[in-house]
Amino acid sequence: MSDEQAALPIADCHQHFWRLDRHYYPWLCDPEPVHFRYGDYSAIKRNYMPPDYRRDAGANRVVKTVHEEAWFDPRDPVAETRFVETVAAEFGLPTALVGAAWPARADIEAVLAGHAASPLARGIRNFPAAAADPREAKRGAPGSMDDPEWRRGYALLERYGFSCDIQTPWWHMEALAELAADFPRTQIVIVHTGLPSDRSPAGLAGWRRALERAAEHPNVAIKVSGLGEPGRPWTLESNGPVIRDAIAIFGPERAMFASNFPVDGIVGTFETIYDGFRAAVADRPLAEQRALFHDNAVRIYRL
């Protein structure tokens, strides 16, 4: 890593804070674990706040962050936004937030209005209904991006100037591309690199084709994050090709690096992951690197 790379500012556009002693997060608080793509996640079942994040970030020059909703109590998703506002007021982080909302739920208008009351709110994250395997993927399922009720709620985002972070596996990118075309004034951000969990040649070829379809639409961007594999440490050897392919497909102006901390702490330290990002793009011009680490997130999330 060069001195120039080390000096680049970081706008971490996907991180989480939580207080398990004060709030209910079903996946973190319930005794029975949920199915999780990294496997055992017991190590993160503890309070995680800005001092913990700053400790993990270490010498990395993080100047802004975006708090991503963290599967808070679904009965009152706006309560998480109120909690995050108190965190920002006390600690100076995060800079902005992405709230939870379910477009097909009957309370979607009230939830969006509740988030919008916060000056930190920039958009929502949603997990549309998805198949577990590309061979099972089909269009039109309830709760999917094709569902008329889901789209009815999604259409309300434009009213608030909200973006939508969509976390869905790559085999649903055709539906995401059509959504982007039908709502061109709503920014979509693909979460966690489109979830390239199958690292076989065939799996990665399918992932690349899916991202190319989504990237046809200028209102779609991608977070390069969440690249862990169950039972394996985060390595540049494994993740470098995925990082470079995602950036090549979307271009350096529509891709953003993010930590996904503390969750990605399961597979690697903050330093390991960000040093890996830097190494993966070391051959790119410094201005492009700055865009990937900072400028694109600042523009897309209005930081």
N, C-alpha and C positions, 0 to 999 in steps of 0.2 A: 504494500500500500504506500503510495507516494504521499508526501506532505500536502500536496494539493488536494488529493482525495480525502485525507483526514480532516482537512479544513472545511469541506463541504457541509453546509447546514442540512439537517434532517427534519423533514416534516413527516412524522410517523402517522400515517393515515388510517391505522387500524390497531388499536390497543384497548385494553379493558382495565377498569377499576371495579373492585367490589368489596363490600363489607358483609361477610357471611354472618357476623354476630348481630347485625341490625336488619338485614333484608333477606328475603327468600328468593333464592335462585334454585329452582327444582333440581337441575342437574348437578349442582354443587352441594346442596343442602340435604337432599333426600338420601337415606342410607343405601338404597339400591342404585347402583350406577346405571347410566344410560349407555347405549351403544355409541362409541366414540371412535372416530376414524384413526386416532393415534393409539388406541388401545387404553391401557391403564392411565387414568388422569388424576389419581388420588393425590399426587404431589401438588396440584394447584388448588386443592380444597382448603384454602386459607385466605385470610384477608389479603387484598392486594391494593395498595394505594400509591399515590405519587412518590413518596420516599422509597418504596420498594422498586418502583419503575426506574427512578433515577439511579438507584444502586445498580440495577441490572444493566441500564444503558451505559454506565461507566463513562469512559472518555469519549464516547460517540456524541457528536455535537447536535443533540436533539433540541430544536428551538420551538417546535409546535407539535401538537398531537391532535388526533381525532379519536374520541372515545366511541367505540362501536358497542351497540347494545349487546348485553352479555347473557341472554336467555333469562332475564329477570322474571319475576312473578307475572305470568301472562294475564292475571286478573286486573292488573293496573300498570300497564307499561309506561304510562306517563310518570309514575312515581320514580322510575329509574332516572328519567330526565331531571326531575327535581333534586334527586340525590346527587347527580353529576354536577349540577349547578353549584351545590354547596361545596363539592370537592374543588371545583375550579376557583371558587371564591377564596378558599382557604389556602390552596397550594399553587395556584397559577397554572395548573394543568387540569383538564385538557383545554385546548384552544376552541374546540367545537365538538359537537356530538352527532351521532347517528342513532336515532331511536328505533324501537321495535314497533312494528305495526303489521297487521294481517289484512290485506286489501279485501278479502272476501268476508271479513267479520262484520256483523251488523253495526258495531260501534266505531267503524273506521273513521267517520267524519269527526267524532268527538276526540278520538286518539290523535289524529293529525292536528286538530286545533290545539290540543293540549301540548303536544311537542312544539308547535309553532309559537306558543307563548314564551318559549325560552329563546333568548338571543343567541344561544349556542347551537341551536338545532339547524342542521343543514339538510337532513333527509332521513330516510328510514332504511332498515335492512329487512329483507324478507327471504324466506326459504320456500319457494313455490313447491307444490307437490311434485315429487320426482321419483323415477324408477331407480331401483338399487343397482341396476345393471343395464348397459346399453342394449342388450338383447330384449329387455323387457320394456324399453321406452316406447311410449305411445302418446299421441296428442289428445287433448281435450279432457283430461282427468279433472275432477273437482279439485279446486284449490291450485290448479296449475296456471301457467301464464296464458293459457287458452280459455280458461274458465270465464264466462261472461261476468259472473259476480266478482271474481278477482280483478278483472279489468275495470269494472265499475269503480272499485275502490282505488285502483292504480291511477285512473284518470283524474282523481282529486289532487294528486301530487302537484300538478302544474299550478293549481290555485295558490299553493303555499311556496312555490319556488323550490320545492324539495327534489332532491335526487333520490335514486333508489339503488341501494347496494343489493344486488341479487346474488344469493349463494345457491348455486345449482350445479350439478355435474355437467360436464361438457356435452353429454349426449342430449341435453335439452337446449342447446344453443340455437337451434333452428327456431324454436318458439321465442327465444330471447331476441333474435334478429328481427322477427316479425313484430314483436312488441316495440322495439326501437323504431321501426319504420312507421308504425301506426301512431306513436306518440313522440314525434321528433323533437319536441321542446322539453322533454324530460330526460335529464342525464341519467344514464345507467352506468353503474360501476360493477363489473364482474369481480366477485370476491374470491380470494385465495386461488388466483391463477386458473380458474375454471376447473379446479380439483382434478389434476392429472394423476390419479392414484395408481392407475395401471401403467407401469413404466416399461412394458414390453414394447417392441417395435410397432406392433399393430395398435396397441393402446395409444401410444404417443402419436401415431399417424392420424388416428381418429380425433384425438384432442386437437392437433394442429388444424385439421380441416374444419372442425367446429369453431375454433377461434377465428379462423379466416372468414367464416360466414358472419360471425358477430361483428368483426372489425370493419365490415363493409359500411357500417353506419357510424357517422361522425359523432353521434351522441352516446357512444359506448366507449368506456375506458376500462382498464383492468388493474387490479391490485396484484402485484407480484409478491405473494405472501402465502403462508399456510402450506409450505412445501414439504412438511414432515412426512415421514413414512413410519408406520407402526413397527416398533422394535428396532429401529435403525437410527443412528445419529445423523444429524444434518451435515451433509458434506457437499463441497463444491463439485466433486466428481459426479455425484448423483443429480444435483440440482442445477448446476451450471448450464447444461444444454437446454433445460426447461426454461430457465430465466432468459437465455438469449433468444430462444424461439418466440417466447411471448412478446418480447420487446420488438423483435423483427416483424412480427405480425401486426402489432398495434402501432409501431413507431415510437420513438422516444418521447413524443409529445402526448401520448395517451396511456402510458404505463407509469405505475408508481410503486415504489418499494414500501413495505410496511412490516412491522415486527410481529404482529399478532401476539404480543406479550400480555399476560404471562403464559398463554396457552402454548406457544411455540417453545417456551422454556422446557417443555417436556422433551424436545428433540435436540435442542442446542442452546448455547448461551447467546445472549444478545450480540456479543462481540463476534462469535462464530458466524452468525447469520449475516450481520452487516458487513463483516470482512468478506464473506462469500459474495454478497451483492457487489461489493466494490471490485473484487477480482473478476467477476463475471462480465463487467462492463469496462474494465480497465483500458481496453483498446478504443473506446469511444471518446469523442471530443469532450473536454471538461464541461462545456456548456450543456451537452446532452446528459452527462452524469448528474449535473446539478438539477436538471429538469426531473430526472428519475427519482432523485433523493428528496427533492424539496419543491421545485417550482410547480410541477404539475398538480401536486396535492394542494398547494396554496391556491391555485387557480380553480380547480374543480370543487374544492370544499370551501372556497371563499374565506381563507384564513387570513 
